[in-house]
Amino acid sequence: MLRENRDRLFQYYQASIFTSLFIGYACYAYNRKSVSFAMPKLMEEGLSKSEAGLIASSQNLAYAISKFLGGILSDRISSKSLFSSGLFMSGVVTILFASSNSIPLLTALWFLNGFAQGAGWPACAKLLRKWYSPSQFGTWWSVLSASANISGGVSPFVASYIILNYGWRVSLAVAGIVSLILSAVTVLTVINSPTELGFESFTKDEESKTDKKESKFTSKDILKNPFLWLVSFAYLSVFCSKTSAVDWGQLYLIEDRHRNQYIGSAFTSSVETGGFIGGILAGWLTDYAMKMKQKSKGNPRMPVAILFMIGVTLCFHLFYFNVNQHSSQLFISSVGFLLGACLYGPIAIFGVVASESVPINLSGTAHAMVALAANIGAIISGLPFSFIAKYYSWGGVFLLLEILSGLTAFVMLCLKNLDSNMIDKEKRS
């Protein structure tokens, strides 16, 4: 009886902490995209395409740096403090952005926002690993990451309503205030580890196994691993495509296809909604592929990622060649939904593939490596792509993304049997 009560109490804490992280990370995502939602109005007020790209790239650059550093920092400080402080800083910076006018100042503030944003996911990953067993970890990872998709599906409509009725400054102020409130909530509800409450940590057994037998591989071996470079290239490509679709898709529809902001917002929302389904579907399909795997060098999850990348290519083709000023909202939203599902599928796969292909004591470094490549892709989607749009229109950007996605799928297909598992190499040696 005592054991049952203790298990129920543990499950209560799991649910409470997960709910706080789910809502908190959804707020991170809302805050991160708040300027993207306001970009059409900013450009109506005189912001040029180059300036818009500069602001977007400044955030993506800072996010790339801080997410890499956040992974290292999460091993050294309280994960709760890291998560809450990032949310607090994001909120403060967003409110300051809403009250500013100077382009250099706006760029600097959005750089700081990106730097604060990098604290979110590394803290979540650390907390999930401590509160959930290895057999549950992948599932809850997927569900928690889907909070960003839910946020991305709802927030464009919320932001559009506020912007059209009260102005873009009020929209950003609301995003900032919500971040500050949730920062305080997570301080009160999130607990770093089960051990703080007298429960056993799920990482205890893994840590003891690592202590008994240290891997002979080092961080330098990760940099020499061809498979991780393949994953990094593919992650860069798909993240560049995802960021471009979310940041520039509505501008393409408004400026090149002469549709209104509601249709542009509906497209952005449909991408995120499709991403929610795609991410979970990718996790289920690749878990099934792992169970059915044959003896081969290639990672069984990669063929699923290849199929998703082929889907991305086809969706960009439809978006560029078949969407026009006469297309129905249903057709545009359907293309966005399928595109989102195909984009977020590989995003869900690549982080897991990188982590599971190396010894446990190097999994964080491997994930940081491929995540850094992904964020470089996000940076490319900002200022460089805005220059392409300036001279060739936003349509040129999406045609380029179709070519890039097709090339990525082809490279992955050619190298799908690349030896992926450093752990097996260690066992064989």
N, C-alpha and C positions, 0 to 999 in steps of 0.2 A: 504493500500500500504506500509506504514511504517512497519507494522507488518510482511508483507511478506518479505521485505528486511532484517529485523532483523532475521527472521527464516532462510533465505538463508545464511546470514552471520554466524549464529550459526552452520549450517550444514557444511559450509566451514571449520570452525575451528575443528569441529568433524572429518571431513575427513582428514585434515592436520595432526592433532595430532595422529589419529589412524594409518595413513600411517607411520609416524615417529616411533611409537611404534612397528608396525609390522616389519619394516625393522630392527629396532634396536634390537628387541628380536630375530629375525632370526640370527642376528650377534652374540648375546649372545650364541645361540645354536651352531653356527659354531665354535666359539672360544672354547666353553666347550668341544667339541669333537675333536679338532684339534690334540691332542696328540694320541687319539684312532686311528685316521686315519694313524698316523705315526708309530704306535706301531710295525707293521711287520718289517719295516726298522730298527727301534731301536733294535729289537730282533736279526736281522741279524748282527748288529754291536756288539752283545754280551750281550744285556740286558736279564736277566733271567726272567722266568715266575713269580717268587716271587717278583722280583724288579718291573716288569710291574704291578703286582697286588698292590704292595705298593704305586706306583705312582697314580694308579687309585683310590685306597681307600682313599688316602690323600685328593684328590679333593672331593670325595663323602662325606667324614666326614666333611670337612669345609663347603660344600654346605648345608648339613643337618643343621648345626649350624646356618649359616648365613641366610638361608631362614626363619628359625624360628625367629631369631632376626630381620630380615628385615621386617617381618609382624608387629612387635611391633614398629620398628623404623619408618615405613611409616606413623604411626599415629602422629609422633612427629616432623618430618622434611619434607621439600619439597620433594614431590614425583619425581619431575623433577630432582632435585639434586641427589637423591638416584639412579635413573635410569642411569643418565649420568656418575656419579662418579664410579658406578660399572662397566660400560662399559669401562671407561678410565683405571681403575685399571686392568681389565682383559687384555686389550691390552698391557699395559706396562709389566705385568708379562709374557705374552706369548712371547713377544720379548726377554725378559731376558732368558726364558727357551730355546729359539732357539740358544742362544749363550753359553749355559752351558754344562758341561760334568759330573760333580760329581753327583752320585746317591742321596746322602743326599740333595744336593742343588736342584736338579730336583724335589725331593719329596716336599721340603719346598716351592718351587715356585708354584708347582701345587696345594698345599694346599692353598696358597694365591689366586690362580686363582679361586678355589672353593669358597673361602670366598667372593670374589668380585662378583661371579656369583649369589649369594643368594640375591643380591639387585634387580635383574631384575624383577621377577614376582610379588613380593609384591607391587612394585611401579606401575606396569602395572594394577594390580587389583584395586588399589586405584584410579588411574586416570580413568579407565573405569567406576567405580562406580559413579564418580563425573560427567562424561561427557555423560553418557547414562542412560536412564530411566530404572526402574526395569523390565519393559516388554521387553526391548532390551538387558539387561545386559547379560543374558545367551547366547544369540546368538553371541554377539560380543566377549564374553569371549572365546567361542569355536573357532571363526575365528582367534582371536589373538593367541591363543595357537597353532593353526595349522601352524603358521609361523615357529615354531620349526621343524615341519614335513617337510615343504617345504625346509627349510635349510638343514635338514637331508637327504632329497632326492637328492639335488643338490651338496652339499658340498663334499660327498665322491668322486665324479667324478672329481671335481675341485682339491681336495687335492691329489688324486691319480695321476692326470696329472702333477701337480707341483712336487710331490715327485719323480716320475719316471724320470722326465726330469731335475729337478734342485736340488733335495734333500729335506729331511724332514725339515731341518732348514729353508729353504726358504718358505716352506709351512706354518710353524708356524709364521714366520715373516710377511707373507701376512695377516694371520688371525689377528695378533696383530695390524698391521697398519690400516686395515679396521675398527677395533674396535675403535681406536683412532679417526679416521675421523668421524664415526657415533656418537661418544660421543659428538663431537663439534656440529654436526648437531642437535642432540636432545636438546642441551642447547638452541639453537636458535628457535626451532620449537615447543617444548612441553610447554604447559601452565598448571599449576597445577589444576585450577578450573575455571568453567565458571564465578564465581563471580569476578575473577580478570579482566574480560572484561565487567563487568556490566550485565551479564546474571544470571539467577537463577540456583542454584545447584540442581541436582536431589536428593541429599541426605538430603536436607533441611527438607522435610516433614517427612522422616523416623526418622531423629534426633529429631524432635519435638514430634513425637509419643512416642519415647523412653523416652523423658524427662517427658512426662505426666504420663507414667505408667512404672516404673522400674520393670524389671523381678525379681521374687523372687529367681530365680536360680543364682548360682555363678559358678566360674571356677571349684570349687571342685565337683559340680554336674556333670560337663562334664566328669571328671575323673571316676565318678561312673556309667556312662551311658553305659550299656552293648552293645547297638547298635553301639556306636562310637568305642568301642574296636573291634567289629566285622569288621567295616569298616577299622579300622587301620590295623588289621591283613591282610585283603584282599588287601589293598593298598600296604602294605609291600611286599606281595607276587608278585603282578603284576608289581610293580616297580623294584623289584629284577630281574624278568624275562625280563622286557623291557631293563633294563640297560645291562644285560648279553647278550641279543640278539644283541644289537647295538655294545657293546664293544668287545665281544668275538666271535660273529658269523663269522666274516671274518677270524679270526685266526683258528677257528674250520675247516672251509672249506679249508684253506691253509695247515695247519699242519696235520689234521686227514684225510681229504678227498683229499688232494693233488691237489687242484685247484689253479689257479693263482689269483693275487691280484685284477684284474679287475672283476672277478666273485665274489670275496669276497666283493668288493665295491658295485657291483650291488645288492647283497643280502642286505647289509646295507641300500642302497638307497631304495630298494623295501619295507623294513620294515617301513621306515619313510613315504614313499608314501602311503602305506596301512594305516598307522596311521592317516594321514590327512583325509582319507575317513572314517575310523572307528570312530574318535573323533566326526566328524560332524554327522554321522549316529546315534551314541549313544545319542547325544543331541536331535535329532529329535524324535527318538523312545521313549526316556524317557519323553519328553514333551507330546507326544501323550498318553503314559501310565498314566501320571499325570491327563490328561483330562478325561480319561476313568476309573479312579481309583474307586474301590469299598470301602465300609466302612470296613477297616481292620487295624490291628496294623502295619503291615509291610509297608515299603516304596515302592510305586509302581515302582520305578526305579530299585530296586534290582533284580527282575527277569530278566531284560534285562542284568544286569551286570553278572548274573549267566550264561546266554547263551554265553556271550562273553568269560567267563573263561573256559567254556567247549570247545569253539573254540580254545583257547590258548593251552589247553591240547592236542587236536588233531593235531594241527600244530607242536608242539614240537615232537610229536610221528613221524610225517612224516619227520621232519628235522633230527631226529636221526636214524630212521630205514630205510628210503627210499631214502635219499640223499647220493650218493656215487660219486666216481671219474668218473663214466660214465653218471651221470645225466646231462640232458641238462640245459643250462643257463635259459631257459624259465621255466622249472619246479622249479629250485631253487629260481628264482625270484618270481614265483607264490606263493610258500610256504612262502617266506619272506613277500609278500604283504598281504596274509591272516593273517599271524602271527601278523604283524604290526596293521592291522585293529582290530584284537581281543584284542591286548594288550592295544592300546590307547583308545578303547571304555570304559573299566572300569576306566581308568585313568581320562577320562573326566567326568565320573559319580560320582566317590567317593568324589571329592572335593565339588561338588554341593550338594550331599546328606548330607554331614557333615554340611555344612553351613545352609541348609534350615531346618535342624532338631532341631535347637536350637533358642532361642530368638535372635533378631538382635544384641543386645548388647554383645552377646557371640559368634557370628558367626565367627569372626576372630580367636578366641581362639580355637574353634572346628576345623576349617580348619588347623590351625597351628599344632594341635595335630595329625591329620591324615597325614598331609604332613611330619611331623617329622618321623612317622612310615615308610612312603614311602621312605624317604631318608636313613633310616636305612637299608631298603631293598637294596638300591643302594650301600651302604657300604659293605654289605654282598657279593654282586656280584663282589667286587674287590679282595682284598687280600685273604679272605677265599676261594673263588672259584678258584683263581689262584693256591692255594695249592692243591685243589682237582684235577685240571688239571695236576699239576706236577706229581702226583702219579697215576692218573687214566685216563689221557688224557682229552681234551676238551669235548669229547663225554660223559664222565661221568658227566660233568657239565650239559649238556643239557638233559640227562636222569633224573638227579635229578630235573631239572626244570619241566619236564613233570609230575613227581610224585607230586611235590609241587603244581602245578597248578590244578591237579586233586583233591588233598586234599582240596584246597581252595574252589573249586566249590562245593564239597560235604558239607563242613562246612556251606557255604553260603546257600545252599539248605535246610539244616536241620534247620537253624535259620532265614529263610526268613520272618517269621511272628513276629520276635522280635519287640517289641514296639519301634518305632523309633523317635516319635515326642514329644520333650519336651514342645513345644508350646501348643499342645493339652492337655498335662498333666496339664499345668498351667491353661488352660481355665476350665478344669474339676474340679480343686481343688478350 
